[in-house]
Amino acid sequence: MLLVQAISKRFGRLCVLNAASLYGEEGQAVAVVGPNGSGKTTLIKCILGLVRPDSGTIAVNGISIDNDAHYRRHLGYMPQVGRYPDNMLVGHLFDLMRDLRSNAAALDEELLEAYRLPDIFNKPMRTLSGGTRQKVSAALAFLFRPPILILDEPTAGLDPLSAETLKEKITRERQEGRLFIITSHIMSDLDELATHVLYLVEGRVVFYKALSELKAETGQERLGRAIAYLMQKNVYL
């Protein structure tokens, strides 16, 4: 479904990605984790087509994304910080997205309703709190039922109830065959959501394996402790 094969990216002398690879299939939730500056954001931007890798290939459903913007119709994206035109009304934002994707099939408005976003359709985006912007971003990510969803710190800024609503949605959609790529510093969230873990350090994939395998290998029940165990033992470094 999604193949990232040996992509590298430099910004000047700085190597941000070093032959990083990832393979995601239907029904998986891949947690992309690593210390600050490890290349997580650049990896996501490469998949989204916002950054062009210097080498390597990225393919969606077996088709290279090079020179093919249409692959983005298969992606849903929830940024860590949603940036929208300040004066645009919330309702107009959703209307605009529907117009841009007029050929889309039936919409998924579950989060739109769960977060009661129609109640604020007449509010300008600049008046929204950070948490409410997150709700808007989440609803937009799922709206067109994409088979691949990329979620960057999805629960950051959400109140506990809204965060649980989103996590339950992710779990259900994954079980129905969607692929998730998730970055988060909240290890407890990834413990609930992830099926696989990709760990980056200085742009290099240190390991990529099933969460269950990682826990069995380390004897740890929590993802954060399992990663800490491997790093302390320098098993992969």
C-alpha positions as CSV (number, residue, x, y, z in Angstrom):
1,M,0.0,0.0,0.0
2,L,2.8,2.4,1.0
3,L,6.4,1.8,0.2
4,V,9.2,4.2,1.2
5,Q,12.4,2.7,-0.1
6,A,15.9,4.0,0.9
7,I,15.1,7.7,0.8
8,S,17.7,10.2,1.7
9,K,17.5,14.0,2.1
10,R,20.1,16.7,2.8
11,F,19.7,20.3,3.6
12,G,23.1,21.7,2.9
13,R,25.6,19.8,5.0
14,L,22.9,18.4,7.2
15,C,21.7,14.8,6.5
16,V,18.1,14.7,7.6
17,L,17.2,11.3,6.2
18,N,19.7,8.5,5.5
19,A,18.4,5.7,3.4
20,A,15.2,5.5,5.4
21,S,12.7,2.8,4.4
22,L,9.1,2.0,5.5
23,Y,6.5,-0.5,4.3
24,G,2.9,-0.1,5.4
25,E,0.0,-2.4,4.6
26,E,-3.8,-2.4,5.1
27,G,-4.8,-2.6,8.7
28,Q,-1.5,-1.4,10.2
29,A,-0.8,1.6,12.4
30,V,2.9,2.5,12.1
31,A,4.3,4.6,14.9
32,V,7.2,6.8,13.7
33,V,9.1,7.7,16.8
34,G,12.6,9.1,17.7
35,P,14.2,12.0,19.4
36,N,13.8,15.6,18.3
37,G,15.6,16.2,15.0
38,S,15.6,12.5,14.0
39,G,13.9,13.1,10.7
40,K,10.3,12.2,11.5
41,T,8.8,15.4,10.1
42,T,10.9,15.3,6.9
43,L,9.9,11.7,6.3
44,I,6.2,12.7,6.6
45,K,6.7,15.6,4.3
46,C,8.4,13.4,1.7
47,I,5.4,11.0,1.7
48,L,3.0,14.0,1.4
49,G,5.1,15.4,-1.5
50,L,6.0,18.6,0.3
51,V,9.7,17.7,0.3
52,R,11.5,15.9,-2.6
53,P,14.0,13.3,-1.4
54,D,17.5,13.4,-3.0
55,S,17.4,9.7,-3.6
56,G,15.2,6.7,-3.1
57,T,11.6,6.0,-4.1
58,I,8.1,6.4,-2.6
59,A,5.2,4.4,-4.1
60,V,1.5,4.3,-3.2
61,N,-0.4,1.2,-4.3
62,G,2.6,0.2,-6.4
63,I,2.8,3.5,-8.3
64,S,5.7,5.9,-7.8
65,I,4.6,9.3,-6.5
66,D,7.1,11.1,-8.8
67,N,5.3,13.5,-11.1
68,D,1.9,12.1,-10.0
69,A,0.0,14.5,-7.7
70,H,-3.1,12.3,-8.0
71,Y,-1.8,9.9,-5.4
72,R,-2.7,12.4,-2.7
73,R,-6.3,11.5,-3.1
74,H,-5.4,8.3,-1.3
75,L,-4.0,10.3,1.7
76,G,-5.6,12.0,4.7
77,Y,-3.3,14.3,6.7
78,M,-3.7,15.7,10.2
79,P,-0.9,18.2,11.0
80,Q,0.4,18.8,14.5
81,V,-0.6,22.5,14.1
82,G,-3.4,23.2,11.6
83,R,-2.8,26.5,9.8
84,Y,-5.9,27.9,8.0
85,P,-6.9,31.4,6.7
86,D,-7.7,33.5,9.8
87,N,-10.8,35.0,8.4
88,M,-12.3,31.9,6.8
89,L,-15.4,30.6,8.6
90,V,-15.2,27.0,9.8
91,G,-18.2,26.0,7.6
92,H,-16.6,27.7,4.5
93,L,-13.4,25.6,5.1
94,F,-15.4,22.4,4.9
95,D,-17.3,23.6,1.9
96,L,-14.1,24.5,0.1
97,M,-12.6,21.1,0.8
98,R,-15.8,19.4,-0.5
99,D,-15.7,21.5,-3.7
100,L,-12.0,20.6,-4.2
101,R,-12.9,16.9,-3.9
102,S,-16.2,17.0,-5.7
103,N,-15.6,13.6,-7.2
104,A,-15.2,12.0,-3.7
105,A,-17.5,9.2,-2.7
106,A,-19.7,9.2,0.4
107,L,-18.2,11.4,3.1
108,D,-17.2,10.3,6.6
109,E,-18.7,13.0,8.9
110,E,-18.5,11.0,12.1
111,L,-15.9,13.2,13.8
112,L,-17.6,16.3,12.4
113,E,-20.7,15.4,14.3
114,A,-18.9,13.9,17.4
115,Y,-17.0,17.1,17.9
116,R,-20.2,19.2,17.2
117,L,-18.3,21.3,14.6
118,P,-21.5,22.4,12.7
119,D,-22.3,24.4,15.9
120,I,-19.3,26.6,15.1
121,F,-19.6,26.8,11.4
122,N,-20.1,30.6,11.6
123,K,-17.0,31.2,13.6
124,P,-13.8,32.5,11.9
125,M,-10.8,30.2,12.2
126,R,-8.8,32.9,14.1
127,T,-11.2,32.7,17.0
128,L,-10.7,28.9,17.6
129,S,-8.6,27.5,20.4
130,G,-5.8,25.2,19.6
131,G,-7.8,22.2,20.7
132,T,-10.7,23.1,18.5
133,R,-8.4,23.6,15.5
134,Q,-7.2,20.0,16.2
135,K,-10.8,18.8,16.0
136,V,-11.2,20.6,12.7
137,S,-8.0,19.0,11.4
138,A,-9.1,15.5,12.6
139,A,-12.5,15.8,10.9
140,L,-10.9,17.0,7.6
141,A,-8.3,14.1,7.7
142,F,-11.1,11.5,7.8
143,L,-13.7,13.3,5.7
144,F,-13.0,11.7,2.3
145,R,-12.4,8.2,3.6
146,P,-8.7,7.9,2.5
147,P,-7.1,4.5,2.7
148,I,-3.9,6.0,4.1
149,L,-4.0,8.5,7.0
150,I,-0.9,10.4,8.3
151,L,-1.5,11.8,11.8
152,D,1.2,14.1,13.3
153,E,0.8,14.3,17.1
154,P,-3.0,13.7,16.7
155,T,-4.0,14.0,20.4
156,A,-1.9,17.1,21.2
157,G,-4.1,19.8,22.6
158,L,-7.2,17.7,22.7
159,D,-9.1,17.4,26.0
160,P,-9.2,13.8,27.4
161,L,-12.7,13.0,26.0
162,S,-12.0,14.3,22.5
163,A,-8.7,12.4,22.5
164,E,-10.5,9.1,23.4
165,T,-13.0,9.8,20.6
166,L,-10.2,10.2,18.1
167,K,-8.3,7.1,19.3
168,E,-11.5,5.0,19.1
169,K,-12.0,6.2,15.6
170,I,-8.4,5.4,14.6
171,T,-8.8,1.8,16.0
172,R,-12.1,1.2,14.2
173,E,-10.8,2.5,10.9
174,R,-7.6,0.5,11.1
175,Q,-9.6,-2.7,11.8
176,E,-11.5,-1.9,8.6
177,G,-8.3,-2.0,6.6
178,R,-6.9,1.6,6.6
179,L,-3.2,2.3,7.0
180,F,-2.1,4.8,9.6
181,I,1.2,6.5,10.0
182,I,1.3,8.2,13.4
183,T,3.9,10.4,15.1
184,S,3.5,11.2,18.8
185,H,5.6,11.9,21.9
186,I,2.8,10.3,24.0
187,M,3.9,6.7,24.3
188,S,0.7,5.6,26.0
189,D,-1.3,6.7,22.9
190,L,1.0,4.7,20.7
191,D,0.8,1.7,23.0
192,E,-3.0,1.7,22.3
193,L,-2.9,2.5,18.6
194,A,0.2,1.1,17.0
195,T,0.7,-2.3,15.4
196,H,4.3,-1.5,14.3
197,V,7.1,0.8,15.4
198,L,9.7,2.6,13.3
199,Y,12.4,4.2,15.3
200,L,14.6,7.0,13.7
201,V,17.9,8.4,15.0
202,E,19.6,11.1,13.0
203,G,17.7,10.2,9.9
204,R,18.5,6.5,10.0
205,V,16.0,3.7,10.7
206,V,17.3,2.0,13.8
207,F,14.6,-0.6,13.8
208,Y,11.2,-1.3,12.2
209,K,9.1,-4.1,13.7
210,A,5.8,-5.2,15.0
211,L,5.0,-3.8,18.5
212,S,4.2,-7.2,19.8
213,E,7.6,-8.5,18.6
214,L,9.4,-5.5,20.2
215,K,7.7,-6.1,23.5
216,A,8.5,-9.8,23.5
217,E,12.1,-9.2,22.5
218,T,12.7,-6.7,25.4
219,G,10.4,-8.3,28.0
220,Q,8.7,-4.9,28.5
221,E,5.0,-4.3,28.5
222,R,5.1,-0.6,27.6
223,L,6.4,0.9,24.4
224,G,8.4,3.6,26.1
225,R,10.2,1.2,28.3
226,A,10.9,-1.2,25.4
227,I,12.6,1.6,23.4
228,A,14.5,2.8,26.4
229,Y,15.7,-0.8,27.0
230,L,17.0,-1.2,23.5
231,M,18.7,2.2,23.5
232,Q,20.4,1.6,26.9
233,K,21.7,-1.8,25.6
234,N,22.8,-0.2,22.3
235,V,21.2,-3.3,20.7
236,Y,20.7,-1.6,17.3
237,L,23.2,1.3,17.5
